Amino acid sequence: MSEVEQVVEGQEDKTLDQTLNIGSTVRLAEGINKTIKIGTIKLIREVRQHAKNLQGMRFSYVIGRDVIEAMQVGEQTIPDIDCPAIEQAYREAFNMIFVEGLTDEEYEQVDMEGIQALDNVLDRFL
């Protein structure tokens, strides 16, 4: 295949991906790669509405943590932070963002690089 044919084929693949709302692929763990949907206004709005109660917490921070009880910082009261509920909301957001979704089994296998990748993917939508 000539170089020109390769470029044309690559452009056709890109156009097909855009038509199907398929974006880039992200590696979450050995053998687990997920395709990100293209961030349309509709999808961004849906993800942001779903994630509006995340209290500004990063996904990587809330993994496996219990509820952090309310505390007083100076004159400001910081309410409870329900880390398990926030982690669950993120998991639901991943199912909205990835073309193939993210199964419970796949979620449990995500490694440290994958956790960072998930944080980065969410930054695109939030």
C-alpha positions, 0 to 999 in steps of 0.5 A, a space after each residue: 500500500 502506498 503512502 498516499 493510500 495509507 493517508 486516505 485510509 486513515 482519513 476514512 477510518 477517522 471519518 467513520 469513527 466520528 460518524 459513530 461518535 468514537 474517539 480515542 482509546 485509553 488503556 486501563 489495565 493489561 488487556 483492558 482498553 476502552 474507547 472514549 465517546 466523542 464529547 458532544 455537547 449533549 454527552 458533556 451536559 449529561 455527564 456533568 449533570 450526573 456528576 454535579 454532586 461529586 463535591 470537587 473530589 477527584 476519582 483517584 482520591 475517593 477510591 476505597 475511602 469511607 465517608 469523611 465526616 463533617 469538620 470545622 475549618 476556621 469558621 467554615 463547616 465542611 459537610 460529610 464527604 460520602 466517598 463510596 457514593 462519589 466513587 459510584 457516581 464516577 463508575 456510572 459516568 464511566 459507563 456514559 463515557 466509554 463506548 463499551 461501558 466498564 464492567 465491575 470485573 474490568 473496574 476492579 482490575 484497573 491499575 495505577 496507570 489506568 486510574 490516572 487515565 480515568 482521571 484524565 478522561 473525566 477532565 475532558 467531560 467535567 
